Amino acid sequence: MRDTQDLFPTRLERKLGMFERIDPVVHCDEQQRANGPLSEEELDEFDRKGFLSFENFFDKEEMDAFIQELREYEEDEDLKLSEGTVLEPGKQEIRSIFGIHQVSDRFSRLTRDPRLLAMVQQILGSDVYIHQSRINYKPGFKGKGFDWHSDFETWHSEDGMPRMRSLSCSIILTDNGEFNGPLMLIPGSHKQFVPCVGRTPEDNYKESLKSQDIGVPDAASLKKLMLENDIEAPKGDSGSLVMFECNTLHGSNINMSCWPRSNLFFVYNSVENTLHDPYCGNKPRPEFLATRKDYSPLKPVEGSIGQSESQRG
């Protein structure tokens, strides 16, 4: 399915200036706004900045099982060979594992944690499904950075996500500090859409997941947004949470410290915003990058988040 009009033109041959977003940031109605878990002040902050951060949202003890599973993945040679695993350029260290909620029952359970799901549903004003999930690794001394980008720009162009009604939950698995390449965001940048220059090559994801060249905003637009809004880098211990809007510009530096950094990302999309054909004109990306087969709404699952489905019986 394809919209008759592309409301967010990007990947163009010539530069097009950034323009104001046309979609709401907070999509809930008055009843959802009043009855949801996020306060009026928190919703206003998300609307203004494009993200919220919560230190120690999950207890460190709740994260122990996930961290242990993470260590097992680092030693799993079969997993390193799977299409959904991205290795650091020229190395055997894992950079990202995509589709982690399909690989692991425990991580799948976490996508449906009632505390997360209720906040996401409140902001997006509807039921939701997982568009994408991943773990991003940054080994000590070796972990590479991620260039500035808007997730929505990629998901719109390469996946056919029609509108800005999606958000990411980044859960800190190993402590994020000042020196190990924490997530950086430009507050307020979600209010503008920055079209990018350059035709999208077929199967662009095979290169862009290692080092992104296409879909990167121009320096002049980035400078303007940074001078107007600054940069913030939420930090925290294992279990801390950052929720950010799909069009918020973000990136991260290389990890020059000895401390590894691993973050988990769940991308929630409204069931009223399901994918069309990619607006760049290419074939759709694989299922591990963009869910197309099942838009069923997520249902909350009670109980300890550290348990897998099999442990729950």
C-alpha positions in Angstrom: 0.0 0.0 0.0 1.3 3.5 -0.9 0.0 6.9 0.1 -0.8 9.1 -2.9 1.2 11.9 -1.5 4.6 11.8 0.3 4.3 14.3 3.1 7.9 14.0 4.2 10.1 14.1 1.0 13.7 13.0 1.6 16.7 11.2 0.0 16.5 13.9 -2.7 19.0 14.9 -5.4 19.0 18.5 -4.3 18.9 20.0 -0.8 15.5 20.9 0.6 15.3 23.0 3.7 13.9 21.6 6.9 10.2 22.3 7.7 7.9 22.1 10.7 6.3 18.8 11.5 2.6 18.4 10.7 1.8 15.7 13.2 1.1 15.9 16.9 3.8 14.9 19.3 1.4 13.6 22.0 -1.5 11.9 20.4 -3.8 11.0 23.3 -7.2 12.5 23.9 -8.2 14.3 27.1 -9.3 11.2 28.8 -6.1 9.2 28.0 -4.1 12.3 29.0 -5.8 12.5 32.4 -5.9 8.8 33.2 -2.5 7.6 31.9 0.6 7.1 34.0 2.5 10.1 32.8 1.7 13.4 34.5 0.7 16.6 32.7 4.2 18.0 33.3 5.8 14.9 31.8 3.6 15.0 28.7 4.4 18.6 28.3 8.1 17.9 28.6 7.9 15.1 26.0 6.0 17.5 23.7 8.6 20.2 24.2 11.9 18.3 24.2 11.0 15.1 22.3 12.1 12.8 25.0 11.8 11.8 28.7 14.4 10.1 30.9 13.8 8.0 34.0 16.7 7.0 36.2 16.4 3.5 37.7 13.1 2.9 36.0 13.8 -0.8 36.5 15.7 -2.2 39.5 19.2 -3.3 38.8 18.2 -6.8 40.1 15.5 -6.9 37.4 18.2 -6.3 34.8 20.5 -9.1 35.9 18.9 -11.8 33.8 19.1 -9.6 30.7 22.7 -8.8 31.3 23.5 -12.5 31.7 21.7 -13.3 28.4 23.7 -10.4 26.8 27.0 -12.0 27.8 25.8 -15.3 26.3 25.0 -13.6 23.0 28.5 -12.2 22.9 29.9 -15.7 22.8 27.3 -17.2 20.4 29.1 -17.7 17.1 25.9 -18.9 15.3 24.2 -15.6 16.4 27.1 -13.6 14.9 26.4 -15.2 11.5 22.7 -14.5 11.5 21.4 -11.7 9.2 20.0 -9.7 12.1 23.4 -9.4 13.8 25.6 -6.5 12.7 29.4 -6.7 13.5 31.7 -3.8 13.9 33.4 -3.0 10.6 36.4 -5.2 10.1 36.0 -6.9 13.5 34.2 -9.8 15.1 32.6 -7.8 18.0 28.9 -7.4 17.8 27.6 -3.9 17.0 23.8 -4.6 17.0 21.4 -7.5 17.3 18.1 -6.7 15.6 14.8 -8.5 16.2 15.8 -9.3 19.8 12.2 -9.7 20.9 12.0 -12.5 18.4 15.2 -14.1 19.5 14.5 -14.1 23.2 11.3 -14.8 25.2 12.7 -12.7 28.0 13.1 -9.7 25.8 9.8 -10.3 24.2 8.2 -10.3 27.6 9.9 -6.9 28.4 8.2 -5.3 25.4 4.9 -6.0 27.1 5.8 -4.8 30.6 2.7 -2.9 31.8 4.8 0.0 33.1 6.3 0.6 29.6 3.3 -0.2 27.6 0.9 2.1 29.5 3.2 5.1 28.9 3.7 4.3 25.2 0.0 3.9 24.6 -0.7 7.2 26.4 1.7 9.2 24.3 0.7 7.5 21.0 -3.0 7.5 21.9 -3.7 4.0 20.6 -2.7 0.4 20.8 0.8 -0.3 19.6 3.0 -3.1 18.1 6.8 -3.5 17.9 8.1 -2.0 14.7 11.7 -2.9 15.5 13.9 -4.0 18.4 17.6 -4.2 18.9 20.5 -4.2 21.3 23.4 -1.8 20.5 26.8 -2.8 21.9 29.8 -0.5 22.5 32.8 -2.5 23.8 35.3 -0.7 25.8 37.9 1.1 23.7 36.4 -0.4 20.5 32.7 0.6 20.2 32.0 2.9 17.3 29.5 5.8 17.3 26.3 6.4 15.5 25.9 9.5 13.3 23.2 12.1 13.9 19.9 11.0 12.4 16.1 11.0 12.7 14.7 7.4 13.0 11.6 8.6 11.3 13.5 9.8 8.2 14.8 6.2 7.7 11.6 4.5 8.6 9.6 6.7 6.3 11.9 6.5 3.4 13.1 2.9 3.7 10.1 1.2 5.5 7.1 3.2 4.4 6.1 4.5 7.8 3.5 7.2 6.8 3.3 9.5 9.8 5.2 10.5 13.0 3.3 8.3 15.5 6.0 6.1 16.8 8.6 6.3 19.6 11.6 4.4 21.0 12.2 3.1 24.5 15.9 2.8 25.2 16.6 0.7 28.3 20.2 0.9 29.7 21.5 -2.6 30.3 25.1 -1.6 31.3 25.7 1.7 33.0 25.8 4.7 30.7 28.3 7.4 31.9 29.9 10.5 30.5 32.8 8.6 28.8 31.4 5.4 27.3 29.4 6.9 24.4 25.9 7.6 25.9 22.9 8.4 23.7 22.8 12.1 22.8 19.7 13.9 21.7 18.9 17.4 20.4 15.9 18.6 22.5 13.2 20.2 20.3 14.6 18.8 17.1 11.5 16.6 16.6 9.6 19.8 15.8 11.4 20.0 12.4 11.7 17.5 9.6 15.2 17.6 8.0 15.1 16.1 4.5 18.4 14.4 3.5 20.2 14.4 0.2 21.2 11.3 -1.7 19.3 8.4 -3.5 18.9 5.4 -1.3 20.8 2.4 -2.7 19.1 -1.0 -2.9 19.8 -3.0 0.3 21.2 0.2 1.9 20.7 -1.3 5.3 23.6 -3.7 4.8 26.0 -0.8 4.9 24.1 1.8 6.9 23.8 -0.4 10.0 27.6 -0.4 10.2 28.3 3.1 9.1 25.6 5.5 7.9 26.2 7.8 5.0 22.7 8.1 3.5 19.9 9.6 5.7 22.3 11.9 7.6 21.1 15.5 8.1 23.3 18.3 6.7 25.7 20.1 8.9 24.0 23.5 8.6 20.6 22.1 9.8 22.3 20.3 12.6 24.2 23.4 13.7 21.1 25.5 13.7 19.1 23.0 15.8 22.1 22.6 18.2 22.6 26.3 18.7 18.8 26.8 19.3 18.4 23.8 21.6 21.8 22.5 22.8 22.5 18.7 23.2 21.6 16.5 26.1 23.0 13.1 27.0 20.8 11.3 29.6 23.0 9.0 31.7 22.2 6.4 34.3 22.7 3.0 35.9 21.4 -0.3 34.5 17.6 -0.2 34.4 17.3 3.5 33.5 15.0 4.4 30.6 15.0 7.0 27.9 11.8 7.4 25.8 12.2 9.5 22.6 10.0 10.6 19.8 10.6 9.1 16.4 11.8 12.3 14.8 14.1 13.5 17.6 17.6 13.8 16.2 20.1 11.7 18.1 23.4 9.9 17.9 26.4 8.8 20.0 30.1 9.0 20.2 32.7 6.2 20.1 33.5 4.5 23.4 37.0 5.7 24.3 36.7 4.4 27.9 37.3 0.9 29.3 33.7 0.5 30.3 31.4 -1.3 27.8 28.0 0.2 27.0 24.9 -1.8 26.0 21.5 -0.3 25.4 18.2 -2.0 24.5 15.8 -0.3 22.0 12.2 -1.1 21.5 10.4 0.8 18.8 6.7 1.1 19.3 4.4 2.1 16.4 0.7 2.9 16.5 -1.5 0.3 15.0 -3.1 3.2 13.1 0.3 4.0 11.5 1.2 0.7 9.9 3.7 0.5 7.0 3.1 1.3 3.4 5.5 0.7 0.5 8.9 2.4 1.1 8.7 6.0 -0.1 12.3 5.7 -1.5 10.9 3.3 -4.1 13.0 0.4 -3.1 11.9 -3.0 -2.0 10.9 -3.3 1.7 13.7 -4.0 4.2 13.8 -7.4 6.0 11.3 -8.3 8.7 14.0 -8.1 11.4 14.3 -4.4 10.7 10.7 -3.5 10.0 7.7 -5.6 11.1 5.1 -6.1 8.3 3.7 -9.6 9.1 2.0 -9.0 12.3 0.5 -5.7 13.5 -1.4 -7.3 16.4 -1.7 -4.9 19.4 0.6 -5.8 22.3 -1.1 -6.9 25.5 0.5 -6.3 28.9 2.0 -9.2 30.7 2.2 -9.1 34.5 5.0 -10.7 36.6 8.8 -10.4 36.9 10.4 -9.0 33.8 13.4 -11.2 34.3 11.5 -14.4 33.7 11.2 -16.0 30.2 7.9 -17.3 29.0 9.0 -20.9 29.7 9.8 -20.0 33.3 6.4 -18.5 33.7 4.9 -21.9 32.8 
